[in-house]
Amino acid sequence: MPNIKSAKKRVLVSKERTEANKAAKSALRTAVKKARAEGADAETIKAASIAADKAAGKGLIHKNKAARLKSQLAKKANA
């Protein structure tokens, strides 16, 4: 554990942000999983696409990965 006040704060803030990022990434994975499931409706697929865009905007995933996910989901929706 650090002794300097600013270093202590960095440890705490880093831990909080890590937890928030984990939760957001997990929510994205869940949304994509639901969209890829059998019998997924258009609303579920749209929600997953929005979640991918938000994750890319926050830097959780790369923008190309978000585009790839959205493309795959749109392909499934149109099939």
C-alpha positions as CSV (number, residue, x, y, z in Angstrom):
1,M,0.0,0.0,0.0
2,P,1.4,3.4,-0.9
3,N,2.2,6.0,1.7
4,I,1.7,9.2,-0.3
5,K,-1.8,10.6,-0.3
6,S,-2.1,11.0,-4.1
7,A,-0.8,7.5,-4.6
8,K,-3.4,6.1,-2.2
9,K,-6.1,7.9,-4.1
10,R,-4.9,6.5,-7.4
11,V,-5.1,3.0,-6.0
12,L,-8.7,3.6,-4.9
13,V,-9.8,5.3,-8.1
14,S,-8.1,2.7,-10.2
15,K,-10.0,0.0,-8.4
16,E,-13.4,1.7,-8.8
17,R,-12.8,2.3,-12.5
18,T,-11.7,-1.3,-13.0
19,E,-14.9,-2.5,-11.4
20,A,-17.0,-0.1,-13.5
21,N,-15.3,-1.2,-16.7
22,K,-15.7,-4.9,-15.8
23,A,-19.4,-4.4,-15.3
24,A,-19.9,-2.4,-18.5
25,K,-18.0,-5.0,-20.5
26,S,-20.0,-7.8,-19.0
27,A,-23.2,-6.0,-19.8
28,L,-22.1,-5.6,-23.4
29,R,-21.3,-9.4,-23.6
30,T,-24.7,-10.2,-22.2
31,A,-26.5,-7.9,-24.7
32,V,-24.6,-9.5,-27.6
33,K,-25.3,-13.0,-26.3
34,K,-29.0,-12.3,-26.1
35,A,-29.0,-10.8,-29.6
36,R,-27.2,-13.9,-31.0
37,A,-29.6,-16.3,-29.3
38,E,-32.3,-18.1,-31.2
39,G,-35.5,-16.2,-31.6
40,A,-33.9,-12.8,-30.8
41,D,-36.1,-9.9,-32.0
42,A,-35.1,-6.7,-33.7
43,E,-35.3,-4.7,-30.5
44,T,-32.7,-7.0,-28.8
45,I,-30.4,-6.7,-31.8
46,K,-30.8,-2.9,-31.8
47,A,-30.0,-2.7,-28.1
48,A,-26.9,-4.8,-28.6
49,S,-25.7,-2.5,-31.4
50,I,-26.3,0.6,-29.2
51,A,-24.4,-1.1,-26.3
52,A,-21.5,-1.8,-28.7
53,D,-21.4,1.9,-29.8
54,K,-21.4,3.1,-26.2
55,A,-18.6,0.7,-25.2
56,A,-16.5,1.9,-28.1
57,G,-17.2,5.5,-27.2
58,K,-16.0,4.9,-23.6
59,G,-12.9,3.0,-24.8
60,L,-13.9,-0.4,-23.5
61,I,-13.6,-2.0,-26.9
62,H,-12.0,-0.8,-30.1
63,K,-14.2,1.1,-32.6
64,N,-13.5,-1.5,-35.3
65,K,-14.6,-4.3,-32.9
66,A,-17.9,-2.4,-32.3
67,A,-18.4,-2.0,-36.1
68,R,-17.6,-5.8,-36.6
69,L,-20.1,-6.7,-33.9
70,K,-22.8,-4.5,-35.4
71,S,-22.2,-5.9,-38.8
72,Q,-22.5,-9.5,-37.6
73,L,-25.7,-8.7,-35.7
74,A,-27.2,-6.9,-38.8
75,K,-26.3,-9.8,-41.0
76,K,-28.1,-12.2,-38.5
77,A,-31.1,-9.9,-38.4
78,N,-31.4,-9.8,-42.2
79,A,-30.9,-13.5,-42.6
